[in-house]
Amino acid sequence: KAGVTQTPRYLIKTRGQQVTLSCSPISGHRSVSWYQQTPGQGLQFLFEYFSETQRNKGNFPGRFSGRQFSNSRSEMNVSTLELGDSALYLCASSLAKPGPDTQYFGPGTRLTVL
Amino acid sequence: DQQVKQNSPSLSVQEGRISILNCDYTNSMFDYFLWYKKYPAEGPTFLISISSIKDKNEDGRFTVFLNKSAKHLSLHIVPSQPGDSAVYFCAASGAGNTPLVFGKGTRLSVIA
């Protein structure tokens, strides 16, 4: 079974631009979560989508948004990029079954904002 | 306010010995705990998990112990191998569809 895939793997943007990252979950997984990883901050939860609806949201400004499509693929968008948005953006998928639910991560997209 | 804490940023262990990575949590509503391993420029890889109804779960060289009264869990790797050198993250979630909360990670170096 193929794992979680994320595109692109690397991205360089300048301040003020906007960016869209894509995530394809493991086949059969219905939940997709997004995380930001920066040095010293660990993995910070951005949001989770399930059945095309945002189910949970972390403490990030409205410049960060996402969506999920009917095939469970997800995109996240960051508008008006700031230098501090430079990070590794990770997507994780899970079955979203009742009870303990394990998330499986993609390789991430490394975003650099200049 | 960190709900999941990994107080050791780094750990060095000799090949063949035991590696013990520790994690503390503050939220008593957490009932599912996971360990992930991460290499540079890659996403975290799921290693092992434990639910709050157990106090131990074993998978090959990896064992996770949970002490609910102390709100503490640990990951034991025996024997440690050079390929185990990576950053290890502890994560926790509560009942229902609550997001995972991660610690900041412990960098393990296994020396040959």
Contacts between the chains, C-beta under 8 A, distances in Angstrom:
chain1	res1	chain2	res2	distance
A	4	B	43	7.3
A	6	B	43	7.9
A	31	B	97	7.8
A	33	B	99	6.7
A	33	B	100	7.4
A	35	B	102	7.8
A	40	B	104	7.3
A	41	B	104	7.3
A	42	B	89	7.1
A	42	B	102	5.2
A	42	B	103	6.5
A	42	B	104	3.9
A	42	B	105	6.0
A	43	B	44	7.5
A	43	B	89	6.8
A	43	B	91	7.9
A	43	B	102	4.2
A	45	B	99	4.5
A	45	B	100	6.9
A	45	B	101	7.4
A	48	B	97	7.5
A	48	B	99	6.0
A	50	B	97	7.2
A	55	B	97	5.7
A	56	B	97	6.7
A	56	B	98	7.1
A	56	B	99	4.9
A	58	B	99	6.9
A	90	B	43	5.4
A	90	B	44	7.3
A	92	B	43	7.8
A	92	B	100	8.0
A	96	B	97	7.2
A	100	B	31	7.8
A	100	B	32	4.2
A	100	B	49	6.7
A	100	B	51	5.1
A	100	B	93	7.9
A	101	B	32	7.7
A	101	B	93	7.7
A	101	B	97	7.9
A	102	B	34	6.6
A	102	B	46	5.8
A	102	B	49	6.0
A	103	B	34	7.9
A	103	B	46	7.4
A	103	B	100	6.1
A	104	B	46	5.9
A	105	B	36	7.4
A	105	B	43	3.6
A	105	B	44	4.8
A	105	B	45	7.2
A	105	B	46	7.7
A	106	B	43	5.1
A	107	B	41	7.9
A	107	B	42	5.6
A	107	B	43	4.8
A	108	B	41	7.7
A	108	B	42	7.2
A	108	B	43	5.0
A	110	B	41	7.2
